[in-house]
Amino acid sequence: MMKQYKSLTFPALFSETAAKFGNCNAMALVGQTPFTYNEVYANIQALLAFFEKLGIKPGDKIALLSTNMPNWGMAYYATTFMGAVVVPMLPDFSQFEIENILSHSEAKAVFVSTGLRSKIENLKIETLQSIIAIEDFNLIHTNESSPKFDLSEKPKQDYQVCENDMAAIIYTSGTTGNSKGVMLSHKNICSNAILSKTIHPIDETDRFLSILPLSHTYENTLGYVIPMIAGSCIYYLGKAPVPSLLLSAFKEVRPTIMFSVPLIIEKIYRSKILPSINGKAVTKYLYKIPFFRKKLNAIAGKKLMETFGGKLTFFGIGGAKLNSKVELFLREAKFPYAIGYGLTETAPLIAGCGPAITKFQSTGPALVGVELKINNPDPVTQIGEVWAKGDNVMMGYYKEPEKTKEVLTEDGWFKTGDLAKMDKDNYLYIEGRLKNMIVGSSGENIYPEEIESVINNFKHVIESVVIEQKGKLVAMVHFNYEELEQQYQHLKKEVGNYVDDTVDELMQELQVYVNSRVNKFSQVQLVIAQIDPFQKTATHKIKRFLYH
């Protein structure tokens, strides 16, 4: 597979694509005319010339703080083509996080989109010399002698980039609270994109609709680098993916491939599919009978496909665990979903498969070219930590040799920190995070994520976190208050009281429901209502460290 590519670097892969698909559409904002690959290449060359005028050199760090747009991709490629290092930042990072990242990475320049300028305007970063508006590639603070971006210019120098050169530093504001800079080489990212592409056929006729932040490795490698290799076109919303905007984008783009986090498809299931079934007494009753449920799900699946534009062949889900009821619906609806598993440190994908061979609640087998093993599995449950090995495993954490040693063995295994088991076909089943595992009073292993998946299938529950307090298991549960308020809307002033009383009853009911479905070690002793939604990371994982 790798042999057909001369070099696993961004400039090498892009030049191959431009030679084959130069006149094909490459990227666009929804509603606008796409740039072709030749036009993208011209912008990259002009940016390299602009970098030279700004005194940027190979090895320098260039940060990206922007919403998704074609210019994001051009800035990313230009940086990596020069042999400089791109530092993508999530748009929802706080000013404090952004200051830390710019300072820690010693960024020399930063691209920023208009709506995010306020986050960096008053920062004093010693190394930062240039702030560039991503919309037009010109300096924000300029005078007469300031260099200007000129699309007709080409770089004076010829840049040589090697596979093992660092391409990016990705700062993970993970669920544990410590943001580390993951160093990824050209080979890490490019090899992962090439191998991930083998899961599902992709070519220049495919249309990707991008709805996740490009600064996250998941969207970056799978939803950005893969289409570049295949000569496909990517469409960006340009705004937050609210339902009305998504619906019109589906209609216009008619995407063939999308990547999502569970939250998006779970919301569609709860707000569109379930109400249409529960709206009539007869369908609500029939839905409880497996034979009729499958028939109703198949009908709903056809409607869902139409909602997405009718051309979808691959809907990738990753970043967090998918609710089992929602997955059952997707299977019975014959919706072309697939679940993948990976981490920023593995660039990211390490397990996954195409829609035709998925297994319920599994992330699929190891990706071709990646070795996976369950280290030190529990003799009874066979659950242990997932270790991975391959060309996609990171170079290490930036300026953190000790933290790197903690997760990378001398012979190249990366300790993921995730607990899982494998079946006879080597399909992986993620059980939770090692750090989240609770050791019971008799030494038994309790996996809070397993208990949470039971809780999250209870009526009116949106999400939950199970923690240990003074030796007891406590479930913090966020109920759907909006749904409950609607039930009592006719009572007007008394709505609040009724909702509170209902939540109290639900908590008691929930405790009985959960404890009848888990082993005796995993039984919940206390249920607490979490009124506000839990704070989350970019891939909508709950920031658990905030609730312990």
Order of alpha helices (4+ residues) and beta strands (2+ residues): alpha-beta-beta-alpha-beta-alpha-beta-alpha-beta-beta-beta-beta-beta-alpha-beta-alpha-alpha-beta-alpha-beta-alpha-alpha-alpha-alpha-beta-alpha-beta-beta-beta-beta-beta-beta-alpha-beta-beta-beta-beta-alpha-beta-beta-alpha-alpha-beta
